[in-house]
Amino acid sequence: MNITYIILIFSGLVIAVLLAKIYFDSKKPAEQKFANKGLAKYQQKLQEKKEKAKEEIVKIIKEKGSASNKDITEALKISEATATRYLDELEKEGKIRQVGKTGKYTFYTL
C-alpha cells in the first residue's frame, strides 16, 4: 500500500471524528454547552440589570405620581415590550397598580 493512501485514510478518519464531535456538541443543552463559559454569571448580570430597571420604574412612578408605558420607555430607553414586561412583573409583585385596561390612557400608580 502506498503512503499516500494511508495518509488519505488517516485524514478521512480525523475529519469523521471532528464532524462527529461537532454534531454531538450541537445536541447538548445550551446550559451545558456554556456552563464553563460563564453563562450563570451572564444570567446574573441580566437579572441585576432587570431589577435595577424595575427599581427605576418604581422611582419614576413615585416621583410623578403615575407613569405610562411610554413614559417608562422614554425614561429608561427600553422597548415597549420590555417596559410592558417589567410593568406586568411589578404589578404581579404588588408594587404598582395598573389603571385602565389597554391603550394610551392606561397608566400605573403605586
For each residue, the residues with C-beta under 8 A, 3 or more apart:
1: 5 6
2: 5 6
3: 6 7
4: 7 8
5: 1 2 8 9
6: 1 2 3 9 10
7: 3 4 10 11
8: 4 5 11 12
9: 5 6 12 13
10: 6 7 13 14
11: 7 8 14 15
12: 8 9 15 16
13: 9 10 16 17
14: 10 11 17 18
15: 11 12 18 19
16: 12 13 19 20
17: 13 14 20 21
18: 14 15 21 22
19: 15 16 22 23
20: 16 17 23 24
21: 17 18 24 25
22: 18 19 25 26
23: 19 20 26 27
24: 20 21 27 28
25: 21 22 28 33
26: 22 23
27: 23 24
28: 24 25 32 33
29: 32 33
30: 33 34 39
31: 34 35 39
32: 28 29 35
33: 25 28 29 30 37
34: 30 31 37 38 39
35: 31 32 39 40
36:
37: 33 34
38: 34 41 42
39: 30 31 34 35 42 43
40: 35 43 44
41: 38 44 45
42: 38 39 45 46
43: 39 40 46 47
44: 40 41 47 48
45: 41 42 48 49
46: 42 43 49 50
47: 43 44 50 51
48: 44 45 51 52
49: 45 46 52 53
50: 46 47 53 54 86
51: 47 48 54 55
52: 48 49 55 56
53: 49 50 56 57 76 78 86
54: 50 51 57 58 86 89 90 95
55: 51 52 58 59
56: 52 53 59 60 75 76
57: 53 54 60 61 67 72 76 83 86 87 90 96
58: 54 55 61 62 90 95 96 110
59: 55 56 62 63
60: 56 57 63 64 67 71 72 75
61: 57 58 64 65 66 67 96 108 109 110
62: 58 59 110
63: 59 60
64: 60 61 67 71
65: 61 109
66: 61 99 107 108 109
67: 57 60 61 64 71 72 75 107 108
68: 71 72 104 106 107 108
69: 72 73 80 83 84 87 106
70: 73 74 80 104
71: 60 64 67 68 74 75
72: 57 60 67 68 69 75 76 78 83 86 87
73: 69 70 76 77 78 79 80 82 83
74: 70 71 77
75: 56 60 67 71 72
76: 53 56 57 72 73 83
77: 73 74
78: 53 72 73 82 83 86
79: 73 82 83
80: 69 70 73 83 84
81: 84 85
82: 73 78 79 85 86
83: 57 69 72 73 76 78 79 80 86 87
84: 69 80 81 87 88
85: 81 82 88 89
86: 50 53 54 57 72 78 82 83 89 90
87: 57 69 72 83 84 90 91 96 98 108
88: 84 85 91 92
89: 54 85 86 92 93
90: 54 57 58 86 87 93 95 96 108
91: 87 88 94 95 96 97 98 108
92: 88 89
93: 89 90
94: 91
95: 54 58 90 91 110
96: 57 58 61 87 90 91 108 109 110
97: 91 108 109 110
98: 87 91 106 107 108
99: 66 106 107 108 109
100: 103 105 106 107
101: 106
102: 106
103: 100 106
104: 68 70
105: 100
106: 68 69 98 99 100 101 102 103
107: 66 67 68 98 99 100
108: 61 66 67 68 87 90 91 96 97 98 99
109: 61 65 66 96 97 99
110: 58 61 62 95 96 97
